Amino acid sequence: MLGIFLSLILLMVLAYRGWSIIWIAPICAGVVAITGGLDLLDAYKDTYMGGFVGFAQTWFPVFMLGAIFGKLMEFTGMARSVAVWITKALGTKNAILAVILSASVLTYGGVSVFVVVFAVYPLALSLFREANIPRRLMPGTIALGSFTFTMTALPGTPQIQNLIPMDYYFTSAAAAPIMGLSSALVMGVGGFLYLRWREKSLKAAGEGYSEPKELDGVDTTEEKNPNIILSILPLITVVITLNFLNLDIVIALLTGIILIMLLSFHKWKGFVKAINGGASGSVIAIINTSAAVGFGTVVRSVPGFERLTDFLLGIQGSPLISQAVAINVLAGATGSASGGLGIALEALGSRYYEIAQTTGMSPEAFHRVASIASGGLDALPHNGAVLTLLAITGMTHKDSYKDIAVVAVLIPVLSVIPAIILASIGIL
């Protein structure tokens, strides 16, 4: 087990320092192999690459289509149209709530969390400026709307973190809806109240809005936005196709993509460029996650993993607790919700499913807790989405990570507690 823990620490430290998981994951897997008595070359060529390729084969279509869907929403202006409509409905006095809801609607509609940042940031700038809200709160506000409850807890969300458990527990995207809603309520309300408290505290200390030094990459033009009804149709279509028609996520995303193109046909000349951009962006995302899963596959193959499994399964109380702990730790180590979730379920999913079958517990409860837990420690400082968010908003870890940590790490970790309590009394 020492080799497993050393490799996890090494993976976390190197990722935090900004080293790409694409090449540090196989190195860390090599540490596991050597300390676990495996042949190094075989562990890489067969075990590591077997896990890497297997995950990519299963999930690449979803990653690619999700990125293309989000890029087309951004290119056509539909994403901004939705955000602007929500802002007008709430008013600038509720700037923080408007930004949270704008990011939430886009994320729940299937837009990638990375794309949401680009779509919402220009709007957040104008709202924070008018309401004189300190700009350091902007990353935490966007993170709450996109990295938390709409990504993992709301039943039916088409985000990958809610889809991965389906293959292991034979469930649907809307599994355990009451558990999910209870967790989402804790994350959404708790995060919002914290941000409002921070806003009042900073203003009381004399801090207000400050203009960014430069606005590179921020679209400040006044281009007319598409009709709100047309803009929200693709988002609704993806959710309905996935959850009510019970069709595959690939079909749901394809339907949304086709609808965007039909409704914005007058912009057809830019479709290829937008699709190219989305497809290219998805490659890095799937490779990063596959690299993390490959690492987990090697971990699972060494003898020490049995002891680690026994330890996790031996945690007192509900097996849902041990599952939440395992996924949180691995998501934190990899800096990736989907990566940590993939590692944990690839290694332990079958065991937890057996427990569900033998104890009479619902696999839906395991699905929902797994999804929620993946969105806890994943947002540590080395997380890719966090780094992107800070870069786009022009903030540093020193400026804004405290707020991100509260709304996207601390509160989400705590939010799994009511979900587990509800599962223990049979309310799903």
C-alpha positions in Angstrom: 0.0 0.0 0.0 3.0 2.3 0.6 3.7 2.5 -3.2 0.0 3.4 -3.9 0.1 6.3 -1.4 3.5 7.5 -2.6 2.3 7.5 -6.2 -0.9 9.4 -5.3 1.0 12.0 -3.4 3.5 12.3 -6.3 0.7 12.6 -8.8 -1.0 15.4 -6.7 2.2 17.4 -6.1 3.3 17.3 -9.8 -0.2 18.1 -11.0 -0.4 21.0 -8.6 2.9 22.3 -10.0 1.3 22.4 -13.4 2.9 19.3 -14.9 0.6 17.6 -17.4 -1.2 14.5 -16.2 -0.7 13.0 -19.7 2.9 12.1 -18.9 3.0 12.1 -15.1 0.2 9.6 -14.8 2.3 6.8 -16.5 5.3 7.7 -14.4 3.3 7.5 -11.2 1.8 4.2 -12.4 5.4 3.0 -12.8 6.0 3.7 -9.1 3.0 1.6 -8.3 4.1 -1.2 -10.6 7.7 -1.3 -9.2 6.6 -1.2 -5.5 3.9 -3.7 -6.2 6.2 -6.3 -7.9 4.9 -5.9 -11.4 7.0 -6.0 -14.6 7.4 -2.3 -15.5 7.1 -2.6 -19.3 4.1 -5.0 -19.1 2.4 -2.8 -16.6 2.6 0.1 -19.0 2.0 -1.6 -22.3 -0.8 -3.9 -21.2 -2.3 -2.7 -17.9 -2.0 1.1 -18.1 -2.8 1.4 -21.8 -5.6 -1.1 -21.4 -7.3 1.1 -18.9 -6.5 4.2 -20.9 -7.8 2.9 -24.2 -10.9 1.3 -22.6 -12.1 4.6 -21.1 -11.4 6.5 -24.3 -13.2 4.0 -26.4 -16.3 4.2 -24.1 -16.4 8.0 -23.5 -14.7 9.8 -26.3 -18.0 10.3 -28.3 -19.6 12.0 -25.3 -16.6 14.2 -24.6 -16.3 15.3 -28.3 -20.0 15.9 -28.9 -20.4 17.7 -25.6 -17.5 20.1 -26.5 -18.9 20.7 -30.0 -22.4 21.3 -28.5 -21.0 23.9 -26.1 -18.8 25.5 -28.8 -21.8 25.9 -31.1 -23.9 27.4 -28.3 -21.1 29.9 -27.7 -20.4 30.7 -31.5 -24.1 31.3 -32.3 -24.6 33.6 -29.4 -27.3 31.3 -27.9 -25.3 30.8 -24.6 -25.0 34.6 -24.2 -28.7 35.0 -25.0 -29.7 32.7 -22.2 -27.4 34.5 -19.8 -28.6 38.0 -20.7 -32.3 36.9 -20.4 -31.7 35.6 -16.9 -29.9 38.8 -16.0 -32.7 41.0 -17.2 -35.2 39.0 -15.3 -33.3 39.3 -12.0 -31.8 42.8 -12.4 -28.3 44.0 -11.6 -29.0 44.2 -7.9 -29.0 40.4 -7.9 -25.8 40.2 -10.0 -24.3 37.2 -8.1 -27.5 35.2 -8.3 -27.9 36.1 -12.1 -24.4 34.8 -12.8 -24.9 31.6 -10.8 -28.2 30.9 -12.6 -26.8 31.7 -16.0 -23.9 29.3 -15.6 -26.3 26.7 -14.0 -28.8 26.7 -16.9 -26.0 26.3 -19.5 -24.3 23.5 -17.5 -27.5 21.6 -16.9 -28.3 22.0 -20.6 -25.2 20.1 -21.6 -22.6 22.9 -22.2 -19.1 21.9 -21.0 -18.0 23.7 -17.8 -14.9 25.0 -19.7 -17.2 26.6 -22.4 -19.5 28.1 -19.7 -16.6 30.2 -18.3 -16.1 31.8 -21.7 -19.8 32.4 -22.3 -20.6 33.8 -18.9 -17.5 35.9 -18.1 -18.3 38.9 -20.3 -21.8 39.1 -18.8 -20.4 38.8 -15.3 -18.0 41.7 -15.9 -20.8 44.1 -16.8 -23.0 42.9 -13.9 -20.3 43.2 -11.3 -19.3 46.6 -12.7 -22.9 47.9 -12.4 -23.4 46.4 -8.9 -19.9 47.5 -7.7 -19.1 43.9 -6.6 -15.4 43.1 -6.0 -14.1 41.2 -9.0 -12.3 38.7 -6.8 -15.7 37.1 -6.1 -16.3 36.4 -9.8 -14.4 33.1 -10.1 -16.2 31.7 -7.0 -19.6 32.8 -8.4 -19.0 31.2 -11.8 -17.6 28.1 -10.1 -20.8 27.7 -8.0 -23.0 27.8 -11.1 -21.0 25.4 -13.2 -18.7 23.1 -11.1 -21.1 22.0 -8.4 -24.8 21.1 -8.2 -25.6 21.1 -12.0 -22.5 19.0 -12.6 -23.1 16.2 -10.2 -26.3 16.5 -8.1 -29.3 17.6 -10.1 -31.0 14.5 -11.5 -30.8 14.2 -15.3 -27.8 16.4 -15.8 -26.0 15.4 -19.0 -22.6 16.2 -17.6 -20.1 13.3 -17.7 -19.8 13.1 -13.9 -23.4 12.0 -13.8 -23.1 9.6 -16.7 -20.1 7.5 -15.7 -21.8 5.7 -12.8 -24.6 4.5 -15.2 -22.3 1.9 -16.7 -21.4 0.5 -13.3 -24.7 0.5 -11.5 -27.1 0.1 -14.5 -29.0 3.2 -13.7 -30.3 6.2 -15.5 -29.1 9.9 -15.5 -32.0 10.8 -13.2 -31.1 8.2 -10.5 -32.1 9.0 -6.9 -33.7 12.3 -7.6 -34.6 13.3 -4.0 -31.0 12.5 -2.8 -29.7 14.6 -5.7 -32.0 17.5 -5.0 -31.2 17.6 -1.3 -27.5 17.8 -2.1 -28.1 20.4 -4.8 -30.0 22.5 -2.3 -27.1 22.4 0.1 -24.6 23.4 -2.5 -26.7 26.0 -4.2 -28.2 27.8 -1.2 -25.1 27.4 0.9 -22.8 28.7 -1.8 -25.0 31.6 -2.6 -25.4 32.7 1.1 -21.6 32.5 1.5 -21.0 34.7 -1.6 -23.5 37.3 -0.5 -21.9 37.4 3.0 -18.5 37.8 1.3 -19.8 40.6 -0.9 -21.1 42.5 2.1 -17.9 42.0 4.1 -15.7 43.2 1.3 -17.9 46.2 0.6 -17.9 47.1 4.3 -14.1 47.0 4.2 -14.2 49.5 1.4 -13.5 47.2 -1.5 -15.5 47.5 -4.7 -15.3 46.7 -8.4 -12.0 47.2 -10.2 -11.5 47.0 -13.9 -9.3 44.2 -15.2 -6.0 45.4 -16.6 -6.8 44.0 -20.0 -9.8 42.5 -21.6 -8.2 40.1 -24.1 -10.6 37.4 -25.2 -13.6 39.2 -23.8 -16.3 40.0 -26.4 -17.5 43.5 -25.6 -19.4 44.1 -28.9 -23.1 44.7 -28.8 -24.1 42.1 -31.4 -27.8 41.3 -31.3 -28.5 38.1 -29.4 -30.6 35.3 -30.8 -34.2 34.9 -29.6 -34.3 33.5 -26.1 -36.9 30.8 -27.0 -34.8 29.6 -29.9 -31.6 29.8 -27.7 -33.0 27.7 -24.9 -34.5 25.0 -27.2 -31.3 23.0 -27.7 -30.6 22.9 -24.0 -34.1 21.6 -23.3 -33.9 19.2 -26.1 -30.8 17.5 -24.7 -32.3 17.1 -21.3 -35.6 15.8 -22.6 -34.0 13.4 -25.1 -31.8 11.9 -22.4 -34.2 11.7 -19.5 -37.7 11.5 -20.8 -37.2 9.7 -24.1 -34.5 7.5 -22.5 -32.2 7.8 -25.5 -28.4 7.5 -25.4 -26.5 10.6 -24.4 -24.8 10.5 -27.9 -28.1 10.8 -29.6 -29.2 13.5 -27.2 -26.1 15.6 -27.9 -26.4 15.0 -31.6 -30.0 16.1 -31.5 -29.0 19.3 -29.7 -26.1 20.0 -32.2 -28.4 19.6 -35.2 -31.0 21.8 -33.7 -28.5 24.6 -33.0 -27.3 24.4 -36.7 -30.9 24.5 -38.0 -31.9 27.4 -35.9 -28.8 29.4 -36.7 -28.4 28.4 -40.3 -27.6 32.0 -41.4 -24.3 31.5 -39.6 -23.4 28.3 -41.5 -20.1 29.7 -42.7 -18.7 29.6 -39.2 -19.9 26.1 -38.3 -16.8 24.2 -39.4 -14.5 26.5 -37.4 -16.7 26.1 -34.3 -16.9 22.3 -34.6 -13.2 22.1 -35.2 -12.6 24.1 -32.0 -14.9 21.9 -29.9 -13.5 18.7 -31.3 -9.9 19.8 -30.7 -10.7 20.9 -27.1 -12.3 17.5 -26.4 -9.1 15.6 -27.2 -7.1 17.1 -24.4 -10.0 16.5 -22.0 -10.5 12.8 -22.8 -6.7 12.1 -22.8 -6.3 13.8 -19.4 -9.1 11.7 -18.0 -8.0 8.5 -19.7 -4.5 9.0 -18.3 -5.9 9.2 -14.8 -8.0 6.1 -15.4 -5.0 4.2 -16.8 -3.1 5.0 -13.5 -6.1 3.7 -11.5 -6.0 0.5 -13.6 -2.4 -0.2 -12.6 -3.2 0.6 -8.9 -6.0 -2.0 -9.1 -3.7 -4.7 -10.4 -1.1 -4.7 -7.5 -1.6 -6.8 -4.4 -1.6 -3.8 -2.1 -4.9 -2.7 -3.7 -6.7 -5.5 -2.0 -5.6 -4.2 1.4 -6.7 -0.7 0.4 -10.1 -2.1 -0.8 -10.5 -3.9 2.5 -9.8 -0.7 4.4 -12.3 1.3 2.4 -15.0 -1.3 2.6 -14.3 -1.7 6.3 -15.1 2.0 7.1 -17.8 1.9 9.7 -21.3 2.7 8.7 -22.9 2.7 5.2 -20.9 1.5 2.3 -22.0 4.8 0.7 -19.6 6.5 3.1 -16.6 4.5 2.0 -17.5 5.1 -1.7 -17.7 8.8 -1.1 -14.3 8.8 0.7 -12.6 6.8 -2.0 -13.9 9.0 -4.9 -13.2 12.3 -3.1 -9.6 11.2 -2.4 -9.0 10.0 -6.0 -10.7 13.1 -7.5 -8.5 15.3 -5.3 -5.3 13.4 -6.3 -6.0 13.6 -10.0 -7.5 17.1 -9.9 -10.4 15.8 -12.0 -13.9 14.8 -11.0 -14.3 12.5 -14.0 -10.8 11.1 -13.6 -11.2 10.3 -9.9 -14.7 8.9 -10.5 -13.4 6.7 -13.4 -10.5 5.4 -11.3 -12.7 4.6 -8.3 -15.5 2.9 -10.1 -13.2 1.0 -12.4 -11.6 -0.4 -9.3 -14.5 -0.7 -6.9 -17.7 -0.3 -8.9 -18.3 -4.0 -9.2 -17.7 -4.6 -5.5 -20.2 -1.8 -4.5 -22.7 -3.2 -7.0 -22.4 -6.6 -5.4 -23.0 -5.0 -2.0 -26.1 -3.3 -3.3 -27.4 -6.6 -4.7 -26.7 -8.6 -1.5 -27.9 -6.0 1.0 -30.9 -4.8 -0.8 -29.6 -1.3 -1.1 -30.5 0.6 -4.3 -27.8 0.9 -7.0 -29.4 4.3 -7.6 -28.2 5.5 -4.2 -24.6 4.4 -5.1 -24.9 6.2 -8.4 -25.9 9.5 -6.9 -23.4 9.4 -4.0 -20.6 8.6 -6.5 -21.5 11.5 -8.8 -21.8 14.0 -5.9 -18.6 12.8 -4.3 -16.7 13.3 -7.6 -17.4 17.1 -7.4 -15.8 17.6 -3.9 -12.0 17.5 -3.7 -11.7 17.6 -7.5 -11.6 21.4 -7.4 -8.3 21.6 -5.5 -5.8 24.3 -6.8 -4.4 22.0 -9.5 -7.8 21.3 -11.1 -7.8 22.2 -14.9 -11.2 23.9 -14.8 -10.1 26.1 -11.8 -6.9 27.1 -13.6 -8.9 28.0 -16.7 -11.4 30.0 -14.7 -8.7 32.0 -12.9 -6.9 32.7 -16.2 -10.0 33.9 -18.0 -11.1 36.1 -15.2 -7.6 37.6 -14.6 -7.5 36.5 -11.0 -4.9 34.5 -9.1 -5.1 31.8 -6.5 -4.3 34.3 -3.8 -7.1 36.6 -5.0 -9.9 34.1 -5.4 -9.1 30.5 -4.5 -10.5 30.9 -1.0 -14.0 31.5 -2.3 -13.7 28.7 -4.9 -12.6 26.4 -2.1 -15.6 27.1 0.0 -18.3 26.9 -2.8 -16.7 24.2 -4.9 -14.9 22.0 -2.4 -16.0 22.4 1.2 -19.8 22.8 0.7 -19.9 20.0 -2.0 -18.0 17.6 0.3 -20.6 18.3 3.1 -23.5 18.1 0.7 -23.1 14.3 0.3 -24.1 13.9 4.0 -27.9 14.6 3.6 -27.9 12.4 0.5 -26.4 9.5 2.5 -28.9 10.1 5.3 -31.8 10.0 2.9 -30.5 6.8 1.4 -30.2 5.2 4.8 -33.9 5.7 5.5 -34.9 4.5 2.0 -35.7 7.9 0.4 -34.2 8.1 -3.0 
